[in-house]
Amino acid sequence: MSLFPSSPASEDKTALSSKEIDRASIAIKILREGFASQVIGQIDLRETLIAALVAGGHVLIESVPGLAKTTAAQTLAQAVSGTFKRIQCTPDLMPSDLVGTQIFDFQTQCLITQIGPINANFVLLDEINRSSAKTQSAMLEAMAENAVTIGGERIDLPDPFMVIATQNPIEEEGTYNLPEAQMDRFLMKAVMSYPSEEEEQQILDLVISRGKDRFDPHFSQKIDTSDVKFLRSAAKKVHVSQQVIKYAVDLVETTRGEGSKPIRGLHQIVRLGASPRASIALIRVGQASALMQGRDYVVPEDMKYFASNILRHRILLTFEALADGLTSDEVIAKVLEVVPVP
C-alpha cells in the first residue's frame, strides 16, 4: 500500500506543487535510508540507482566480484515493494531462458506461453558480459519497449520495469563486449570501487551484528510501486530551461568534436561520440536529480553530477587511445572542463 493518498484530480498537471515535492522528498528519503541500511558506502551507486529508477531507465554496473552489486539491486526492489528476479548469465544461456517460450500442453492440445524470469519489476542480469551476443540482444526489446514477444504475441512487462545488469571488467577471462546498441539502452553505467578502510570495518560490524552475511529483507519503511509511478510522473514535470537544454546539447556535441568549445585533436582519440539519446538521458536524469534534491527546476549541476555515468558507455575510443591507456572518463572530464556552464 502506498504511503501517500492519491492527488485530487483538479490539481494542475503541468507544474509541480509543493505537496508533490514534499511527497517526492519523503519517498526519496525512504529509499536512501533503505539503501543505507543494507549497503555501506557506495553513495554514487545509491544515487545512480535511485535517479535511474525515477527517470525510468536501466543501469549497467561494472566492478569486480564482492562489492554488493546484487545486494544493491535487491535493496532497491525491496525498498519499493517490487518483485525481483536474478539471472546468472553464462555462455550457454539461451534467449528463451530470459524471455520465455511456448510449450505444448498435451492435455489441452494447445501451445501455452510461459514467461521467463524477465517478468518482474526488477531484473538483475548478473555478469551479463558472460552471455552470448544472441542472448544479450534478447534484452533489447524488453529494455526499449517494456514488453517481450513470445510466439508472435506481445506481452507487456510489469510497471515499473527496470533492468540492473552487472559486468566484470572486460580484461577478465571469459567475458564478451556488449553490443553498442544494447550499451546505449542503459541510461547509466556505474563503476564501483573498493570501500574505504572505515567502510569495510562498518561492513564487518553489520555482518557480525546480524549474524549472517546475506541480504536482510527487513526494512523499517518502504514505498510501493505506485509511489515509483508518482515519482516518474513528477520528474517529468520538473522545469528545464532553454539554457539547461543548450548546455546538455553542448556537452554531447563536444564529445563528437563539435560544440561551442571543440576540443582540439579529439577525433584522434574518440572514434564515436555520444548520440542524441545521451542528450535525452542528461535531461531525464537532470530532472530526476532535481526532484531528488527537492527542486522543481533543473540546474547544470544536476547533469554534471551524473555526466560520467551517462556518457562513459556512449563514447568509443580509438584503438590508439586505448593502447595509450586513455579512458572515456578522462574524455568526459575534459568535456566538462571546457564546456561553459550557463
Buried (B, 14 or more C-beta within 10 A) or exposed (E): EBBBEEBEEEEEEEEBBEEBBEBBBBBBEBBBEBBBBBBBBBEBBBBBBBBBBBBBBBBBBBBEEEBBBBBBBBBBBBBBBBEBBBBEBBEEBBBBBBBBBBEEEEEEEEBEEEBBBBBBBBBBBBBBBBBBEEBBBBBBBBBEEBEBEBEEEEBEBBEBBBBBBBBBEEEEEEBBEBEEEBBBBBBBBBBBEEBEEEEEEBBEEBEEEEEEEEBBEEBEEBBBBBBBBBBBBBBBBBBBEEEBBEBBBBBBBBBBBBBEEBBEEBEEBBBEBBBEBBBBBBBBBBBBBBBBBEBBBBBBEBBBBBBBBBBBBBBBBBEEBBEEEBBBBEBBEBBBEBBEEE
